[in-house]
Every structure is written in C-alpha cells, then in structure tokens.
Amino acid sequence: MERYGIPLEGFLVISTAMFFIGIYGFLVRKNLITMLMSIELILNSVNINFVAFNSYLFPENMQGNFFALIVVAIAAAEASVAIALIINIYRRFSNIEVENIDEMKY
C-alpha cells in the first residue's frame, strides 16, 4: 500500500537508519553536545514511525501526529535542561568531554 508515493517500508528504512545512527552516536561519541544530538535523532526516528503508521493504518485519525507533537515537546524540554547542565559543566570544568567529568557536585 502506497501513500504519498512512498511505500511504508521506505519510512521504516529511514527511521531504522536514523535510530541506529543515533544509538551509535550516543555510544561512541564522548562530547556531551553530540550525545544530545544523538538522542534527538533517536526521538525524531520515533516521530517518523508515529506519523507513518498513523498515515497508513488510520488515515482518518490523528493519534500518531499528536504523539509526535508530544514527543517534540518533551524533546524540547529535555534539550533545554541538558543544555543548561552542559553550560554549567563547562563553566566548572572548562570541558564538555564525558571522560573528563569525574565528579558531579553542586
């Protein structure tokens, strides 16, 4: 079944690739900013799945779009808190590499 000229498998392939690139980036990278970007990539791959499955299975409903909107809102809140933490870590240690941060005190 095709919708918008792209089969569902196309969305799933792109989403899976984005998910595993995000997992790889989170596990391999040592910089906190790149780890945050990897988490955002994972969340966006989930959003693609929500919207694609909603569009193919229940095109008259909007549940997938609403779930994607909720995930975007949660990702924005998570990014703002994470960036605030990263700025405070940089002020204290002058570095944002994960290996160099060995203590988390107030």
C-alpha positions as CSV (number, residue, x, y, z in Angstrom):
1,M,0.0,0.0,0.0
2,E,1.5,3.3,-1.0
3,R,0.6,6.7,0.3
4,Y,2.1,10.0,-0.9
5,G,4.1,8.0,-3.5
6,I,6.3,6.4,-0.8
7,P,5.7,2.9,0.5
8,L,5.6,2.3,4.2
9,E,8.8,0.3,4.0
10,G,10.6,3.4,2.8
11,F,9.6,5.3,6.0
12,L,10.6,2.3,8.1
13,V,14.1,2.0,6.5
14,I,14.8,5.7,7.0
15,S,13.5,5.6,10.6
16,T,15.5,2.5,11.4
17,A,18.7,4.0,9.9
18,M,18.2,7.2,11.9
19,F,17.6,5.2,15.1
20,F,20.7,3.1,14.8
21,I,22.8,6.1,13.8
22,G,21.6,7.8,16.9
23,I,22.4,4.8,19.1
24,Y,25.9,4.6,17.5
25,G,26.5,8.3,18.0
26,F,25.4,8.1,21.7
27,L,27.6,5.1,22.5
28,V,30.7,6.2,20.5
29,R,30.9,10.0,21.0
30,K,32.5,11.5,24.1
31,N,31.2,15.1,23.7
32,L,28.0,15.9,25.6
33,I,26.6,18.0,22.7
34,T,27.0,15.3,20.2
35,M,25.4,12.8,22.6
36,L,22.5,15.2,23.0
37,M,22.2,15.4,19.2
38,S,22.1,11.6,19.0
39,I,19.3,11.5,21.5
40,E,17.4,14.0,19.4
41,L,18.0,11.8,16.3
42,I,16.5,8.8,18.1
43,L,13.4,10.7,19.1
44,N,12.9,12.0,15.6
45,S,13.1,8.5,14.2
46,V,10.3,7.5,16.6
47,N,8.3,10.5,15.4
48,I,8.7,9.3,11.8
49,N,7.3,5.9,12.9
50,F,4.3,7.5,14.7
51,V,3.3,9.6,11.7
52,A,4.0,6.9,9.1
53,F,2.0,4.2,10.9
54,N,-0.8,6.6,11.6
55,S,-1.0,7.7,8.0
56,Y,-1.0,4.2,6.6
57,L,-3.2,2.4,9.2
58,F,-5.7,5.0,10.3
59,P,-5.5,8.0,7.9
60,E,-8.8,9.5,9.2
61,N,-7.4,9.7,12.8
62,M,-4.6,12.0,14.1
63,Q,-3.3,10.0,17.1
64,G,0.2,9.5,15.5
65,N,0.5,13.2,14.8
66,F,-0.5,14.1,18.4
67,F,2.0,11.6,19.8
68,A,4.7,13.1,17.6
69,L,3.8,16.5,18.8
70,I,4.1,15.3,22.5
71,V,7.5,13.8,21.7
72,V,8.7,17.1,20.2
73,A,7.6,19.0,23.3
74,I,9.3,16.5,25.6
75,A,12.4,16.7,23.4
76,A,12.5,20.5,23.6
77,A,12.2,20.4,27.4
78,E,14.9,17.7,27.6
79,A,17.2,19.7,25.3
80,S,16.8,22.9,27.3
81,V,17.6,21.2,30.6
82,A,20.5,19.3,29.0
83,I,22.0,22.4,27.5
84,A,21.7,24.2,30.9
85,L,23.5,21.3,32.5
86,I,26.2,21.3,29.8
87,I,26.8,25.1,30.2
88,N,27.2,24.6,34.0
89,I,29.6,21.7,33.5
90,Y,31.6,23.8,31.0
91,R,31.8,26.7,33.5
92,R,33.1,24.4,36.2
93,F,35.4,22.1,34.3
94,S,36.2,24.1,31.1
95,N,35.5,21.0,29.1
96,I,32.4,19.0,28.0
97,E,34.1,15.7,27.3
98,V,32.4,12.9,29.2
99,E,35.6,11.2,30.3
100,N,37.0,14.3,31.9
101,I,33.9,14.8,34.2
102,D,34.5,12.6,37.1
103,E,32.5,14.3,39.8
104,M,29.0,15.7,40.0
105,K,28.7,18.0,43.0
106,Y,26.7,21.2,43.5
